[in-house]
Amino acid sequence: MHELSIALSILEVAEEEAGRRGGVHVDAIYLKVGALSGVVKEALLSAYELATEQTSFADCRLVVEEVPIVVHCSTCNGDRPVRSLQCLCCAECGTPASQIVQGKELQLAALELAV
């Protein structure tokens, strides 16, 4: 379960940033997870809960935004969503995708700090 190592890395980054800001408390961590990132949201949330037990982050929320797959369609000449994860084709015209422009993210987007 690589989600546990991801959760631990997220907490490490949050702890470092809180330390840089004078040891402030982190109320929430906002994460963007793409459909092609290889991360299962439910597994990550469960791993995060396990990783934060009996730590200063025990009451810190993990807010996960799921990022859909978007491809660049050469026929439409624009960025378009796909029909499905199994068919990486433009949802508008059906052209097979040659370039994925969104959906592979695993990004710590923001920290909500206590004032």
Secondary structure, 3 states (H helix, E strand, C coil): CHHHHHHHHHHHHHHHHHHHCCCCCEEEEEEEEECCCCCCHHHHHHHHHHHHCCCCCCCCEEEEEEECCEEEECCCCEEEEECCCCCCEECCCCCECCEEEECCCEEEEEEEECC
